[in-house]
Amino acid sequence: MKNFTLILIALTPCLFAAEQKLEFKSCYARWNENELVLGNAKFERKWRIKDGLLTATSFRNLKTGMEWIREACQQPAPVTPAWRTAAPGLTISASSGRLDVTGEESLQVLITTKDKQTSVCRFRIFPEASGVEILAETNAESPATNNQSSGKTTIVVPDGVEEKKSVITGGADSSLENLMLSPRHLRLTQVNLMDQSDIRSELVQEHEWMLMNERDLILSGNVFVVENTANEEGLIFVKFAPLPHARPVKSPYDCEINASRRQVGFSGDGYPCVLLTYSGGVAGRTEVIHGFQRQMRKYQPDRDGAFLSNTWGDRSKDGRVNEAFLLKEIDAAARLGVDVVQIDDGWQKGMTGNSAFGKGAWGKFYQADPNFWSPHPTRFPNGLKPLIDAAKERHMKFGLWFAPDSENENIHWERDADLILENFRKYGVEYVKIDAVEIATRKAESNLQKFYNKVLAGSNGRVTFDLDATAGMRPTYFDSPTAGPIFVENRYTDWQSYWPHLTLRNLWKLSHYVDPLRLRMEFLNNARNLEKYGDDPLAPARYSPDALFATVMFSSPLGWFEVSNLPEDYQKSVSALATIWKRERTNLFSGNVLPIGQAPDGHQWTGFASVAQDRESGYILLFRELNQSAEWSMELNLFSEGHRNIRKLAGKGEATVTGNRLTVNIPDTLQYLWLRIE
């Protein structure tokens, strides 16, 4: 790791007239007494330094030449509650390397101010990102310990007197960005992501405003988009925090807009955030936000995108979990093409609140039984090793369900981490589903993150967590992006809650913002509970088994069933497609995965494209739902210009390319067509 340090003292600026510089790959940082400049081959940003405070003066997309800032704002940013007024001393240091074991290498710049309290602002630039990640904290005012909201922003109610005035007063004191934007005609999109999928079906809602003549806005959320409607270039802001409702300390705001002045502000509240520039409209926006997530958690083909099975989807809970049953599951999983066999709740000695045998503990597990997480002595008298060995013999990996202990703000985080690492080192357990998380305070949130970090560091990034987003107040989509995929839904045919078109809809909509590799999406045994769906035309049984797998194969797929209970024709249908998918998987997930067509609702043409980094090749996956037309077409603008060869990989139907237009024909409804584009 390279290091370079320069101390600036605002009272004696003449000592620091010379510009200092550090480069790492395509990333660079330059600074002197008056200015900080950060960038790479994709973008460049500038901040004015005055009285120990920073003010953004330029943000330029180097690919298009677009300048986003028309003038410096009166309010500095980034700031913290203790770093809002002139700082008597300021230190700038820069280094390069890897901050965490799962991420890419980056250039980091630290700005430290010392007054009554010490404030630290970290800028992180990845070579392949189109913006800077910023994290600003003050001493004990970080998310780890501060349980107070950072400032207050209020809106003045109009009184009917017709005069031009701003309706925003005050301002929170944790702004990371405060920008005066150049384009006159801007569209703001607030992206509301939802979890707690046990009680929700729709997980993405978008709200739009054209800012010309709009009132001032104070909004909550983790993702915001500002786009120039004249050229489809934009900025996308991402806050790597729990969703607003799940934060231990509620943020006064996440996005603040003074519409008449085209002034936008984004708050940090001690969480890292990034502002990325993009071009190319929705597709370009999706590409850059996915790309940044891949910088935070680098794609590893032998770890990520695994096909995982879990018996819980057949609703027997822990009632059938034992050595003999799991050995059958392993045999069946190998025939199906599964990568990871995972045991859910029931492998452990302790009984939980979801047990089929009664109500047990939920949260304070060690209090209920100090040996709660030992293998169940009756169900697994020989321990877990025979099962793990059986999976290895069949070239599969093994996974377990686990719930961090919530007692006293997750005080047992280190004990929990040691247990996961022991199973990893002793048995090779690399996949862990995380459930029952509680983050009622910032200390609890910090301890949970320490748990993840210790396991990731101790396993060199090999342990992959599936973070359950189905219930509770939990960090989900953007709070722990380095840990592993999000377990999005519990859906059951027993409760008539599994509808393949709705699972596809959530994957399609979430994929505009969350890298689909980071989404664990389910498909079920559609031969169960046929009577509960009657003659509904969208019932799971209306789909062929391979079509069910296809709905989730551009994510991290989950076989949410007892594999040994699958009908033979189901197993053969899925196995045939899974074999092709595993052959193509590395190329598929190495590309940019983008939703195409219309949002699934049971009656659309919809799907996904995977576009190689050089845009010369990729994949198209299309679904014909209950749509009356057997034919659909699209321009291949996602790919570079030139003659295209298409090859059918799986599904029903045919495809042709004329010029730059792809035309597909799928003769049957609720079917799919998977194509290789070369």
C-alpha positions in Angstrom: 0.0 0.0 0.0 1.3 3.5 -0.9 1.0 6.3 1.5 1.5 10.1 1.2 0.7 12.7 3.9 0.6 16.5 3.8 -0.4 18.7 6.7 -2.2 22.0 6.0 -2.6 24.7 8.6 -5.2 27.2 7.5 -3.5 30.0 9.5 -0.3 29.7 7.5 -1.3 28.9 4.0 1.9 30.3 2.5 3.8 27.2 3.6 1.7 25.0 1.3 1.7 26.7 -2.1 3.1 23.7 -3.9 0.6 21.2 -5.3 0.8 17.6 -4.0 -0.3 14.6 -6.0 -0.8 10.9 -5.7 -1.8 8.5 -8.6 -3.1 4.9 -8.5 -3.9 3.2 -11.8 -6.2 5.7 -13.5 -7.1 7.4 -10.2 -5.5 10.6 -9.1 -5.7 13.1 -6.2 -4.2 16.7 -6.3 -4.3 19.3 -3.6 -2.8 22.6 -2.4 -3.9 25.2 0.1 -6.9 26.3 -2.1 -8.2 23.2 -3.9 -8.7 19.5 -3.9 -9.0 17.6 -7.2 -10.1 13.9 -7.5 -10.7 11.8 -10.5 -10.0 9.0 -12.9 -10.4 8.3 -16.6 -14.2 8.7 -16.2 -14.7 11.8 -14.2 -13.1 14.7 -12.4 -14.3 16.6 -9.3 -13.0 19.8 -7.6 -13.5 21.4 -4.2 -12.4 24.8 -3.1 -10.6 24.8 0.3 -11.2 27.9 2.4 -11.0 28.2 6.2 -10.7 24.5 6.5 -14.0 23.8 4.7 -14.7 22.3 1.3 -17.1 23.6 -1.3 -17.7 21.7 -4.6 -16.9 23.8 -7.7 -16.8 21.2 -10.5 -18.0 17.7 -11.4 -17.3 16.8 -15.0 -18.1 13.6 -16.9 -14.8 13.1 -18.9 -16.5 10.7 -21.3 -19.0 13.3 -22.6 -17.5 16.6 -21.3 -20.7 17.4 -19.3 -20.1 19.9 -16.5 -22.6 19.5 -13.7 -21.8 22.4 -11.4 -22.5 26.0 -12.6 -21.2 27.8 -9.5 -20.0 27.1 -6.0 -22.7 26.8 -3.4 -22.8 29.1 -0.4 -23.0 26.1 2.0 -19.9 23.9 2.3 -20.0 20.1 1.9 -19.1 17.6 3.1 -19.6 18.6 6.7 -20.3 16.9 10.0 -22.0 18.3 13.1 -18.6 19.4 14.5 -17.2 20.5 11.1 -19.5 23.2 9.8 -17.5 26.3 10.7 -13.9 27.4 10.0 -11.5 24.7 11.1 -8.2 25.8 12.7 -6.2 22.9 11.3 -6.6 20.5 8.4 -4.6 17.4 7.4 -4.8 15.7 4.0 -3.4 12.2 3.5 -3.7 9.8 0.6 -3.1 6.1 0.2 -3.9 3.3 -2.2 -4.9 -0.3 -1.7 -7.8 -2.4 -0.7 -10.0 -1.3 2.2 -11.8 -4.6 2.6 -11.2 -8.1 1.4 -14.1 -8.4 -1.0 -13.6 -5.0 -2.8 -11.4 -3.7 -5.6 -8.3 -1.6 -4.9 -8.9 2.1 -4.7 -7.3 5.5 -4.0 -8.3 6.9 -0.7 -8.0 10.5 0.5 -8.5 11.4 4.2 -9.2 14.9 5.4 -8.9 15.4 9.1 -9.8 18.5 11.1 -9.1 19.0 14.8 -10.9 21.5 17.0 -12.8 20.5 20.1 -13.6 17.3 18.2 -11.9 15.5 15.4 -13.7 15.1 12.1 -12.6 12.7 9.4 -13.8 12.7 5.8 -12.8 9.8 3.6 -12.9 10.1 -0.2 -12.6 6.8 -2.1 -12.0 6.6 -5.9 -12.2 3.2 -7.7 -10.6 3.0 -11.2 -13.8 1.8 -12.8 -16.3 4.1 -11.0 -17.7 7.3 -12.3 -17.8 9.1 -9.0 -16.3 9.5 -5.5 -17.5 7.6 -2.4 -17.6 10.0 0.6 -17.8 9.1 4.3 -17.7 11.9 7.0 -17.6 11.3 10.7 -16.9 13.2 13.9 -15.3 11.4 16.9 -18.1 9.7 18.7 -20.6 11.0 16.2 -20.3 8.1 13.9 -23.1 5.6 13.3 -21.4 3.3 15.8 -22.2 5.4 18.8 -24.4 8.4 18.1 -28.1 7.9 18.7 -29.1 11.5 18.0 -30.4 12.8 14.7 -28.0 15.2 13.0 -29.8 18.5 12.6 -33.2 19.6 11.5 -34.6 20.8 8.2 -38.0 22.4 8.0 -40.4 23.5 5.3 -42.3 26.8 5.5 -45.9 26.4 4.5 -46.9 28.9 1.7 -49.0 31.8 3.1 -50.8 32.8 -0.2 -48.7 36.0 -0.7 -47.4 35.7 -4.3 -43.8 36.4 -4.0 -40.7 34.4 -4.9 -39.2 32.7 -1.9 -37.5 29.5 -0.9 -39.6 27.3 1.3 -36.6 25.4 2.8 -35.2 26.8 6.0 -32.5 25.6 8.3 -30.5 22.5 7.1 -29.2 19.3 8.5 -25.5 19.3 9.5 -24.3 16.2 7.8 -24.4 17.2 4.2 -22.0 15.2 1.9 -23.1 17.0 -1.2 -24.4 20.6 -1.8 -24.4 21.4 -5.5 -25.7 24.2 -7.8 -26.5 22.3 -11.0 -25.9 23.5 -14.5 -28.8 22.1 -16.6 -32.1 24.0 -16.5 -34.4 21.2 -17.2 -33.9 18.4 -14.7 -36.0 15.4 -13.7 -35.6 14.1 -10.1 -36.4 10.5 -9.3 -36.8 9.3 -5.8 -36.4 5.6 -5.6 -38.2 4.0 -2.7 -36.9 0.5 -2.1 -38.8 -1.7 0.3 -38.0 -4.8 2.3 -40.1 -6.7 4.8 -41.3 -8.8 1.8 -43.3 -11.1 4.1 -45.9 -8.3 4.2 -45.1 -6.5 0.9 -45.3 -7.6 -2.7 -44.1 -4.4 -4.5 -40.5 -3.6 -3.5 -39.7 -0.7 -5.8 -41.6 2.6 -6.2 -40.4 5.6 -8.2 -41.6 9.2 -7.7 -40.6 11.8 -10.3 -40.6 15.6 -10.4 -39.6 18.0 -13.2 -37.8 20.6 -11.1 -38.7 23.6 -13.2 -41.4 25.5 -11.2 -41.5 22.8 -8.6 -41.7 23.4 -4.9 -38.7 22.7 -2.7 -38.4 19.1 -1.6 -37.1 17.3 1.5 -37.1 13.5 0.8 -36.0 10.2 2.3 -34.5 7.3 0.5 -31.3 5.5 -0.4 -31.2 6.2 -4.2 -31.9 9.4 -6.0 -31.5 10.3 -9.7 -31.2 13.7 -11.3 -31.3 13.6 -15.1 -30.9 16.3 -17.8 -33.9 15.6 -20.0 -32.2 17.2 -23.0 -29.4 14.5 -23.3 -30.3 11.7 -20.9 -27.1 12.4 -18.8 -27.5 12.3 -15.1 -26.3 11.9 -11.6 -27.2 9.0 -9.3 -26.8 9.2 -5.5 -26.6 6.1 -3.4 -26.5 6.0 0.4 -25.0 2.8 1.8 -27.2 2.7 4.8 -30.3 0.8 6.0 -33.5 1.9 4.4 -35.0 5.0 6.1 -37.5 3.1 8.2 -34.9 0.7 9.5 -32.2 3.1 10.5 -31.6 3.1 14.3 -31.5 6.9 14.2 -33.8 8.4 11.6 -32.2 10.9 9.2 -33.8 14.4 9.0 -33.5 14.0 5.2 -31.5 12.2 2.6 -32.1 14.5 -0.3 -32.9 18.2 -0.2 -33.9 20.2 -3.3 -34.2 23.9 -3.7 -35.9 23.6 -7.1 -35.9 27.3 -8.2 -32.1 27.5 -7.7 -31.4 24.0 -9.0 -29.6 23.3 -5.8 -29.4 19.7 -4.6 -28.1 18.4 -1.3 -27.5 14.9 0.0 -26.9 13.9 3.6 -24.5 11.3 5.0 -25.4 10.9 8.7 -22.2 8.9 9.1 -22.8 6.5 6.3 -20.8 6.3 3.1 -22.4 7.6 0.0 -21.5 8.0 -3.7 -22.6 10.4 -6.4 -22.0 8.9 -9.9 -22.3 10.5 -13.3 -23.8 8.6 -16.2 -25.0 9.0 -19.8 -27.3 6.9 -22.0 -30.5 7.2 -20.0 -31.9 4.3 -17.9 -29.4 1.7 -19.3 -26.4 3.9 -18.6 -27.7 4.7 -15.1 -28.2 1.0 -14.4 -24.8 0.1 -15.7 -22.9 2.6 -13.5 -24.8 1.8 -10.3 -24.2 -2.0 -10.9 -20.6 -1.2 -11.7 -20.0 0.6 -8.4 -21.5 -2.4 -6.5 -19.0 -4.6 -8.3 -16.2 -2.3 -7.2 -17.3 -2.8 -3.6 -17.7 -6.5 -3.9 -15.7 -7.9 -6.8 -17.3 -10.7 -8.8 -15.6 -14.1 -8.2 -17.0 -16.8 -10.5 -16.2 -19.6 -8.1 -18.1 -17.9 -5.3 -20.9 -15.7 -6.7 -24.0 -16.4 -8.6 -24.3 -19.9 -7.1 -27.4 -22.1 -7.5 -28.5 -22.7 -3.9 -31.1 -25.1 -2.6 -33.0 -24.8 0.7 -35.7 -27.1 2.0 -37.7 -24.4 3.9 -39.8 -23.5 0.9 -41.8 -26.8 1.2 -43.0 -25.7 4.7 -41.9 -28.7 6.7 -39.7 -26.3 8.7 -37.3 -28.3 10.8 -39.7 -31.3 11.0 -37.8 -33.4 8.5 -34.2 -32.1 9.1 -32.0 -35.0 10.0 -28.9 -36.9 8.6 -30.9 -39.4 6.5 -33.1 -36.8 4.9 -30.2 -34.5 4.2 -28.2 -37.2 2.5 -31.2 -37.8 0.2 -31.3 -34.0 -0.5 -27.6 -34.0 -1.4 -28.1 -36.9 -3.9 -31.1 -35.2 -5.5 -29.4 -31.8 -5.5 -26.4 -33.2 -7.4 -28.8 -34.5 -10.1 -30.6 -31.2 -10.4 -27.4 -29.2 -10.8 -27.3 -27.4 -7.5 -24.0 -25.7 -6.4 -24.7 -25.3 -2.7 -26.9 -27.4 -0.4 -28.1 -25.3 2.5 -29.8 -26.4 5.7 -32.1 -23.8 7.1 -33.3 -23.5 10.7 -33.1 -26.9 12.4 -29.5 -28.1 12.1 -28.6 -26.6 15.5 -29.2 -27.9 19.0 -31.3 -24.9 20.1 -35.0 -24.5 19.1 -36.2 -21.3 17.5 -39.5 -19.5 17.3 -40.1 -21.0 13.9 -39.6 -24.6 14.9 -42.3 -27.2 14.0 -41.9 -28.6 17.5 -42.9 -25.6 19.5 -41.8 -22.0 20.2 -38.2 -21.5 21.1 -35.8 -18.5 21.2 -35.6 -15.7 18.8 -32.8 -13.2 19.3 -31.2 -14.1 22.6 -30.0 -17.5 21.7 -27.0 -17.9 24.1 -29.3 -16.9 26.9 -31.6 -19.8 26.0 -28.8 -22.3 25.6 -25.0 -21.6 25.7 -24.6 -24.5 23.2 -27.4 -23.3 21.0 -25.4 -23.4 17.8 -23.9 -26.9 18.2 -25.2 -29.5 15.7 -28.4 -31.1 16.9 -27.3 -34.3 18.8 -30.3 -36.4 17.9 -30.8 -35.3 14.3 -27.1 -35.3 13.5 -25.5 -37.8 15.9 -22.3 -37.8 13.7 -22.2 -34.1 13.4 -22.3 -32.2 10.1 -19.1 -33.8 8.6 -20.8 -36.7 6.9 -23.2 -34.3 5.1 -20.4 -31.9 4.1 -18.2 -34.7 2.8 -21.1 -36.2 0.8 -21.7 -32.8 -0.8 -18.0 -32.4 -1.6 -17.9 -35.8 -3.2 -20.6 -34.6 -5.6 -18.8 -31.3 -6.3 -21.1 -29.2 -4.2 -20.6 -26.8 -1.3 -22.5 -26.6 1.9 -24.5 -23.9 3.7 -26.1 -23.2 7.0 -28.8 -20.9 8.5 -27.6 -18.6 11.3 -29.0 -15.8 13.4 -26.7 -13.4 15.2 -27.4 -13.0 18.9 -29.2 -9.7 19.6 -28.6 -9.6 23.3 -27.3 -6.2 24.6 -26.9 -4.5 21.2 -25.3 -7.6 19.6 -22.6 -7.8 22.2 -21.8 -11.4 21.3 -20.8 -10.4 17.7 -17.2 -11.8 18.1 -18.4 -15.1 19.5 -20.8 -15.4 16.6 -18.0 -14.6 14.1 -15.7 -17.2 15.7 -18.5 -19.8 15.4 -18.9 -19.1 11.6 -15.2 -19.1 11.1 -14.8 -22.4 13.0 -17.4 -24.0 10.6 -15.6 -22.5 7.7 -12.1 -23.7 8.7 -13.1 -27.0 10.1 -15.7 -28.1 7.6 -15.5 -25.7 4.7 -19.0 -24.1 5.2 -18.9 -21.1 2.9 -22.5 -20.0 2.6 -24.5 -18.7 5.6 -28.0 -17.4 5.5 -28.4 -14.6 8.1 -31.8 -14.2 9.8 -33.4 -12.6 12.8 -31.1 -9.5 12.8 -31.9 -6.6 15.1 -30.3 -3.2 14.9 -32.3 -1.1 17.4 -29.3 1.2 18.1 -26.3 2.4 16.3 -24.1 0.4 18.5 -26.0 -2.8 17.6 -25.7 -1.8 13.9 -21.9 -1.3 14.3 -21.5 -4.6 16.1 -23.3 -6.4 13.3 -21.0 -4.9 10.8 -18.0 -5.9 12.9 -19.4 -9.5 12.8 -19.5 -9.4 9.0 -16.1 -7.8 8.7 -14.4 -10.3 11.0 -15.8 -13.3 9.1 -15.0 -11.9 5.7 -11.4 -11.0 6.8 -11.0 -14.4 8.5 -12.2 -16.3 5.5 -10.4 -14.1 2.9 -13.8 -13.3 1.5 -14.8 -16.9 0.9 -17.8 -16.9 3.3 -20.8 -15.6 1.6 -23.7 -14.2 3.6 -27.3 -14.3 2.4 -28.9 -11.3 4.1 -32.6 -11.9 4.9 -34.8 -9.0 3.9 -38.2 -10.6 4.6 -39.0 -9.2 8.0 -37.9 -7.0 10.9 -35.9 -3.8 10.9 -32.8 -5.0 9.1 -30.0 -3.6 7.0 -30.8 -4.8 3.5 -30.1 -3.6 0.0 -27.3 -1.1 0.4 -26.2 -1.3 4.0 -23.7 -4.3 3.7 -22.9 -4.6 0.0 -19.6 -6.4 0.7 -21.2 -9.3 2.6 -23.2 -11.1 -0.1 -26.6 -11.3 -1.8 -29.9 -10.2 -0.4 -32.4 -13.0 0.4 -35.4 -11.1 -1.0 -38.6 -13.2 -0.5 -40.2 -16.0 1.4 -42.9 -17.3 -0.9 -44.9 -20.5 -0.5 -47.4 -22.4 -2.6 -49.0 -23.6 0.7 -50.1 -20.0 1.3 -50.8 -19.2 -2.3 -48.1 -16.5 -2.1 -45.8 -17.8 -4.9 -46.6 -16.3 -8.2 -43.7 -16.6 -10.7 -44.6 -13.4 -12.6 -44.4 -11.4 -9.3 -41.0 -12.9 -8.4 -39.9 -12.0 -11.9 -41.4 -8.5 -11.5 -39.4 -7.9 -8.3 -36.2 -9.1 -9.8 -36.8 -6.9 -12.9 -37.6 -3.8 -10.9 -34.9 -4.2 -8.3 -32.3 -4.9 -11.0 -32.5 -1.3 -12.2 -30.7 -0.4 -9.0 -29.4 -3.5 -7.2 -26.9 -5.7 -9.1 -29.0 -8.8 -9.8 -26.0 -10.9 -8.7 -26.7 -9.5 -5.3 -30.3 -10.8 -5.3 -31.2 -14.3 -4.1 -34.4 -15.0 -5.9 -36.5 -18.1 -5.6 -38.3 -20.7 -7.7 -40.5 -23.4 -6.2 -41.9 -26.9 -6.8 -44.9 -26.1 -8.9 -46.3 -29.7 -8.4 -47.3 -28.9 -4.8 -50.6 -27.4 -3.7 -52.2 -27.4 -7.1 -55.7 -27.1 -5.6 -54.9 -23.8 -3.9 -54.5 -22.1 -7.3 -57.5 -23.6 -9.1 -57.7 -22.6 -12.8 -55.8 -19.4 -12.4 -53.9 -18.8 -15.7 -50.9 -17.5 -13.9 -50.7 -20.3 -11.4 -47.2 -21.8 -10.9 -48.3 -25.1 -12.5 -48.9 -23.2 -15.8 -45.2 -22.8 -16.2 -42.8 -25.5 -17.3 -40.1 -26.2 -14.6 -37.3 -24.9 -16.8 -39.2 -21.6 -17.3 -39.4 -21.2 -13.5 -35.7 -21.6 -13.3 -35.3 -19.1 -16.2 -37.2 -16.4 -14.2 -34.4 -16.3 -11.7 -31.3 -17.4 -13.6 -30.0 -13.9 -14.2 -29.8 -13.5 -10.4 -28.4 -15.8 -7.7 -31.0 -18.6 -8.0 -32.6 -20.3 -5.0 -34.3 -23.7 -5.3 -36.8 -23.1 -2.5 -37.9 -26.7 -2.1 -37.0 -30.2 -0.9 -35.0 -31.4 -3.9 -35.7 -35.0 -3.1 -39.4 -34.3 -3.3 -39.3 -33.0 -6.9 -41.1 -35.0 -9.6 -38.8 -36.7 -12.1 -39.9 -34.5 -15.0 -39.3 -31.4 -13.0 -35.8 -32.5 -12.1 -35.0 -33.3 -15.7 -36.4 -30.1 -17.1 -34.5 -27.9 -14.7 -31.3 -29.9 -14.8 -31.1 -29.6 -18.6 -31.3 -25.8 -18.4 -29.0 -25.5 -15.3 -26.3 -27.4 -17.2 -26.4 -24.8 -20.0 -26.6 -22.0 -17.5 -23.6 -23.1 -15.6 -21.6 -23.4 -18.8 -22.4 -19.8 -19.7 -22.6 -18.3 -16.2 -19.2 -16.7 -15.9 -19.6 -14.8 -19.2 -23.2 -13.9 -18.2 -22.3 -12.4 -14.9 -19.1 -10.8 -16.2 -21.3 -8.6 -18.4 -23.7 -5.7 -17.5 -27.1 -7.3 -16.6 -29.9 -4.9 -17.6 -33.7 -5.3 -17.5 -35.3 -5.0 -21.0 -38.9 -5.0 -22.2 -41.8 -4.0 -19.9 -42.2 -4.5 -16.2 -43.6 -8.0 -15.7 -47.2 -8.1 -14.7 -48.3 -11.5 -16.2 -49.2 -10.0 -19.6 -46.0 -8.5 -21.0 -42.9 -9.2 -23.1 -40.1 -8.8 -20.6 -36.6 -10.0 -19.9 -32.9 -9.2 -19.4 -29.8 -8.5 -21.4 -26.2 -9.3 -20.3 -23.8 -7.1 -22.3 -20.1 -7.8 -22.3 -17.8 -5.0 -21.2 -16.6 -4.4 -24.8 -20.3 -4.5 -26.0 -19.3 -7.0 -28.7 -21.3 -10.0 -27.3 -23.7 -11.0 -24.6 -27.0 -12.6 -23.9 -30.7 -11.9 -24.3 -33.4 -13.6 -22.1 -37.0 -12.9 -23.1 -40.3 -14.0 -21.6 -43.6 -14.0 -23.2 -46.2 -13.8 -20.5 -49.9 -14.0 -21.2 -49.4 -11.6 -24.1 -51.5 -12.0 -27.2 -48.7 -11.4 -29.6 -46.3 -14.2 -30.3 -43.7 -11.8 -31.8 -41.6 -9.0 -30.2 -38.7 -7.0 -31.4 -36.0 -4.6 -30.0 -33.1 -2.5 -31.3 -29.8 -3.9 -30.2 -28.5 -0.5 -29.2 -27.0 -2.0 -26.0 -24.4 -3.7 -28.2 -21.8 -2.1 -30.4 -22.7 -1.6 -34.1 -22.0 -4.4 -36.6 -23.2 -7.7 -37.9 -24.6 -9.9 -35.2 -24.8 -13.7 -35.0 -27.4 -15.1 -32.7 -27.4 -18.6 -31.2 -30.4 -20.1 -29.4 -29.3 -21.6 -26.0 -32.6 -22.7 -24.5 -36.3 -22.1 -24.5 -39.0 -22.2 -27.1 -39.2 -20.1 -30.3 -36.8 -18.5 -32.8 -35.0 -15.2 -33.4 -33.7 -13.3 -36.3 -31.6 -10.1 -36.7 -32.3 -7.6 -39.5 -29.9 -4.7 -39.5 -29.8 -3.7 -35.8 -33.2 -5.1 -34.9 -33.8 -8.4 -33.1 -37.1 -10.0 -33.7 -38.2 -13.0 -31.6 -41.1 -15.4 -31.9 -42.2 -17.5 -28.9 -45.3 -19.5 -29.9 -46.5 -20.4 -26.4 -47.3 -18.1 -23.5 -45.5 -18.3 -20.2 -42.4 -19.4 -22.1 -38.9 -18.0 -22.6 -36.2 -17.8 -25.2 -32.5 -17.5 -24.2 -30.1 -16.2 -26.9 -26.3 -15.8 -27.2 -25.4 -12.6 -29.1 -22.0 -12.6 -30.9 
